[in-house]
Amino acid sequence: MEQDVIMLQEYLIHLLDGTIIRCSEDYETPNDQSVVTRVRKAAPTDVFTVGNAFDGYKYIPKSSILYLETGDVVEESPAERVLRKVGH
């Protein structure tokens, strides 16, 4: 049985109040759908959802984002893999 390994690009979202939120996306995400592009092109009133069914969700207003920081490229965790396979 072949084990499919997904690599993730991590991001740190720095908010105006000093909070830092970690999120990630598939490393192969097309540029026009990436977190960076979605934040850059968003209207000031847009709200982003970050998270998953396992860890919960955070709702971040675009107006609260100070900047994005790219993190490491990491292998998808076993919990994330299970969630992806069940469609979450």
Contacts in CASP RR format, 6 or more apart in sequence:
PFRMAT RR
TARGET T0000
AUTHOR 0000-0000-0000
METHOD contacts of the structure
MODEL  1
MEQDVIMLQEYLIHLLDGTIIRCSEDYETPNDQSVVTRVRKAAPTDVFTV
GNAFDGYKYIPKSSILYLETGDVVEESPAERVLRKVGH
5 75 0 8 1.000
5 76 0 8 1.000
6 26 0 8 1.000
6 27 0 8 1.000
6 75 0 8 1.000
6 76 0 8 1.000
6 80 0 8 1.000
6 81 0 8 1.000
6 84 0 8 1.000
7 26 0 8 1.000
7 27 0 8 1.000
7 28 0 8 1.000
7 73 0 8 1.000
7 74 0 8 1.000
7 75 0 8 1.000
7 76 0 8 1.000
8 24 0 8 1.000
8 25 0 8 1.000
8 26 0 8 1.000
8 27 0 8 1.000
8 73 0 8 1.000
8 74 0 8 1.000
8 75 0 8 1.000
8 76 0 8 1.000
8 80 0 8 1.000
9 24 0 8 1.000
9 25 0 8 1.000
9 26 0 8 1.000
9 27 0 8 1.000
9 29 0 8 1.000
9 70 0 8 1.000
9 71 0 8 1.000
9 73 0 8 1.000
10 22 0 8 1.000
10 23 0 8 1.000
10 24 0 8 1.000
10 70 0 8 1.000
10 71 0 8 1.000
10 72 0 8 1.000
10 73 0 8 1.000
10 74 0 8 1.000
11 22 0 8 1.000
11 23 0 8 1.000
11 24 0 8 1.000
11 25 0 8 1.000
11 35 0 8 1.000
11 36 0 8 1.000
11 68 0 8 1.000
11 69 0 8 1.000
11 70 0 8 1.000
11 71 0 8 1.000
12 20 0 8 1.000
12 21 0 8 1.000
12 22 0 8 1.000
12 68 0 8 1.000
12 69 0 8 1.000
12 71 0 8 1.000
13 20 0 8 1.000
13 21 0 8 1.000
13 22 0 8 1.000
13 23 0 8 1.000
13 50 0 8 1.000
13 60 0 8 1.000
13 65 0 8 1.000
13 68 0 8 1.000
13 69 0 8 1.000
14 20 0 8 1.000
14 65 0 8 1.000
14 66 0 8 1.000
14 67 0 8 1.000
14 68 0 8 1.000
14 69 0 8 1.000
15 21 0 8 1.000
15 60 0 8 1.000
15 64 0 8 1.000
15 65 0 8 1.000
15 66 0 8 1.000
16 64 0 8 1.000
16 65 0 8 1.000
16 66 0 8 1.000
17 64 0 8 1.000
18 66 0 8 1.000
21 50 0 8 1.000
21 58 0 8 1.000
21 60 0 8 1.000
23 35 0 8 1.000
23 50 0 8 1.000
23 51 0 8 1.000
24 74 0 8 1.000
25 34 0 8 1.000
25 35 0 8 1.000
27 73 0 8 1.000
29 35 0 8 1.000
31 37 0 8 1.000
35 68 0 8 1.000
36 68 0 8 1.000
36 70 0 8 1.000
38 48 0 8 1.000
39 48 0 8 1.000
39 62 0 8 1.000
39 65 0 8 1.000
39 68 0 8 1.000
42 48 0 8 1.000
42 62 0 8 1.000
43 62 0 8 1.000
44 62 0 8 1.000
44 63 0 8 1.000
45 61 0 8 1.000
45 62 0 8 1.000
45 63 0 8 1.000
46 61 0 8 1.000
46 62 0 8 1.000
47 59 0 8 1.000
47 60 0 8 1.000
47 61 0 8 1.000
47 62 0 8 1.000
48 59 0 8 1.000
48 60 0 8 1.000
48 61 0 8 1.000
48 62 0 8 1.000
48 65 0 8 1.000
49 57 0 8 1.000
49 58 0 8 1.000
49 59 0 8 1.000
49 60 0 8 1.000
50 57 0 8 1.000
50 58 0 8 1.000
50 60 0 8 1.000
51 57 0 8 1.000
51 58 0 8 1.000
52 80 0 8 1.000
52 83 0 8 1.000
52 88 0 8 1.000
53 83 0 8 1.000
53 88 0 8 1.000
54 79 0 8 1.000
54 80 0 8 1.000
54 82 0 8 1.000
54 83 0 8 1.000
54 88 0 8 1.000
76 84 0 8 1.000
END
